[in-house]
């Protein structure tokens, strides 16, 4: 996977920070977005992030996910 790839969430992932469902459980399974970053460094230092793939689903909504939760479209 690389920045710019279109992806779909293939597993059930529940988030509580979706702008249209704030504070409520929202399942991302089946939603599509674009990879906007892969987190490997923070302030110039290497990191081992638990959720390294940042996916932008809309202008107002981004989420960090694992590679195993995504499939390339």
Residue, then its C-alpha position, 0 to 999 in steps of 0.5 A: x500500500x502507498x499514499x494515494x491508493x483507494x482502499x475499502x475497509x474489509x473488517x468491522x472497525x467501530x469508531x466514535x469520532x465520525x463527524x456525522x455520528x459524533x459520540x455514537x458507535x459507527x462501523x466503517x466496514x465497507x466504506x471507501x477512502x484514500x490513503x493520505x499517509x503511512x506513519x513511520x516517523x514522528x518529528x524525524x524519529x522512527x516510530x512503530x505505530x499500532x495503526x500506521x495507515x491514515x485513511x481520508x474518507x471525506x474532507x472532515x473525516x480521517x482515521x488511522x487503521x491497520x493494513x490488515x483491515x483494508x483492501x486496495x480497490 
